[in-house]
Amino acid sequence: MAKQIQAIRGMNDCLPEQTPAWQQAEAVLRNTMSAYGYSEIRLPIMEVTGLFQRAIGEVTDVVEKEMYTFEDRSGDSLTLRPEGTAGCVRAGIEHGLLYNQERRMWYMGPMFRYERPQKGRYRQFHQFGVEVFGLHGPDIDAELIMLTARFWKALGVTEHLTLQLNSLGQPEERAQYRQALVDFLQQHEERLDEDCRRRMHTNPLRVLDSKNPEVQALLADAPVLSDYFGEETRAHFDGLQALLSAAGIRFEINPRLVRGLDYYNLTVFEWVTESLGAQGTVCGGGRYDGLVEQLGGQATPAVGFAMGMERLVLLLETLNQVSEQPAQADVYVAMMGDATRAAGFALAEQLRDQLPGLRVMSHCGGGNFKKQLKRADKSGAAVALILGEDEVAQSQVTVKFLRGQGEQQTLAQRELVELLEQKGI
């Protein structure tokens, strides 16, 4: 007996019983982006490896440990995308979408990172992302946060999420702070764990994000990035806070919030929850004004965010906010005998033409009357339409109401649409 093939570890199937929760979340995201005037962009799931090395940073965990990278048959190094921003910037530069223009775009699709699979974190995961180009001020940062707040309201999870906010300043301000932080960490190197000692020399700001309680206790006395801000950076951050407060969006300032990728500057934010245990970040983003130029384009201000769809769906399920699964069909067409099959399919197609949006399921596979009605009931349909040889000969149909809307009746097929509309089916 052949060995059964299973899915790759960390790359999961989404079964029919699970897809309604995904469709619910996706519909809210799509409708919200449309309400704000944003356009969808669809990107390749694979890019040249150098794109991510240049964009994300070669000393980040993503590039060092997590990317799915391989050589193709031409010897080119390719990588399955670990995030969406770099590809979106590449597309914007390549197709002339960014320079001296304002662009507000969103995308959704699979991403890939080689991590230890756990609940809410997978090797193939799905991400929803938004990227805005060409706008400098804190007003667009505020709009992005406002539209994420609208997501949570529409999904019924607002009370379970907290907005954390920080500013990383400009590169020159961060460089001064970086040196002060390294000097401080070197004085207390014996209290750092192995990972933090490594990061101290490669990406010291990531030490601020350590989950080690002893390191966090040490950082209470560390230099603070905001002490190195210039007037322009302070004005940007103050302006963002004022706009959010005016919109009634509560937030916490988290000076340890740095995000995991190298390209951020000024605003960074995360929406976090305590409802998912260790996987508490549901959505995160910020400004990356230097990335377009870094990847070969003209200098262009930019800001964006992303959220993992698996984690969002898990939150909905945990909080019992998944809408009741809809029935498969509104109408089920049962056909009694081989001679009625063609007429049954013709009736089903006619209903789909005359009542767009009506979900009509036609019985397939034969079976007696009892079996067909059992399948009709299982489908969740409100009505079973029964076609026997007598009904076909007289262009009639028997209507059996499965959810108590009325008594069974036989009528001319031409009267069927009117009946279904009267019953609100």
Stockholm file with secondary structure:
# STOCKHOLM 1.0

chainA/1-425         MAKQIQAIRGMNDCLPEQTPAWQQAEAVLRNTMSAYGYSEIRLPIMEVTGLFQRAIGEVTDVVEKEMYTFEDRSGDSLTLRPEGTAGCVRAGIEHGLLYNQERRMWYMGPMFRYERPQKGRYRQFHQFGVEVFGLHGPDIDAELIMLTARFWKALGVTEHLTLQLNSLGQPEERAQYRQALVDFLQQHEERLDEDCRRRMHTNPLRVLDSKNPEVQALLADAPVLSDYFGEETRAHFDGLQALLSAAGIRFEINPRLVRGLDYYNLTVFEWVTESLGAQGTVCGGGRYDGLVEQLGGQATPAVGFAMGMERLVLLLETLNQVSEQPAQADVYVAMMGDATRAAGFALAEQLRDQLPGLRVMSHCGGGNFKKQLKRADKSGAAVALILGEDEVAQSQVTVKFLRGQGEQQTLAQRELVELLEQKGI
#=GR chainA/1-425 SS CCCCCCCCTTCCCCCTTTHHHHHHHHHHHHHHHHHTTCEECCCCSEEEHHHHHHHHCTTSHIIIIICEEEECTTSCEEEECSCSHHHHHHHHHHTTCSTTCCEEEEEEEEEECCCCCBTTBCSEEEEEEEEEESCCSHHHHHHHHHHHHHHHHHHTCGGGCEEEEEECCCHHHHHHHHHHHHHHHHHTGGGSCHHHHHHHHHCGGGGGGCCCHHHHHHHTTSCCGGGGCCHHHHHHHHHHHHHHHHTTCCCEECTTCCCSSTTCEEEEEEEECSTTTTCCEEEEEEECTTHHHHTTSCCCCEEEEEEEHHHHHHHHHHTTCCCCCCCSCSEEEEECSGGGHHHHHHHHHHHHHHSTTCCEEECCSCCCHHHHHHHHHHTTCSEEEEECHHHHHTTEEEEEESSSSSCCEEEEGGGHHHHHHHTTC
#=GC SS_cons         CCCCCCCCTTCCCCCTTTHHHHHHHHHHHHHHHHHTTCEECCCCSEEEHHHHHHHHCTTSHIIIIICEEEECTTSCEEEECSCSHHHHHHHHHHTTCSTTCCEEEEEEEEEECCCCCBTTBCSEEEEEEEEEESCCSHHHHHHHHHHHHHHHHHHTCGGGCEEEEEECCCHHHHHHHHHHHHHHHHHTGGGSCHHHHHHHHHCGGGGGGCCCHHHHHHHTTSCCGGGGCCHHHHHHHHHHHHHHHHTTCCCEECTTCCCSSTTCEEEEEEEECSTTTTCCEEEEEEECTTHHHHTTSCCCCEEEEEEEHHHHHHHHHHTTCCCCCCCSCSEEEEECSGGGHHHHHHHHHHHHHHSTTCCEEECCSCCCHHHHHHHHHHTTCSEEEEECHHHHHTTEEEEEESSSSSCCEEEEGGGHHHHHHHTTC
//
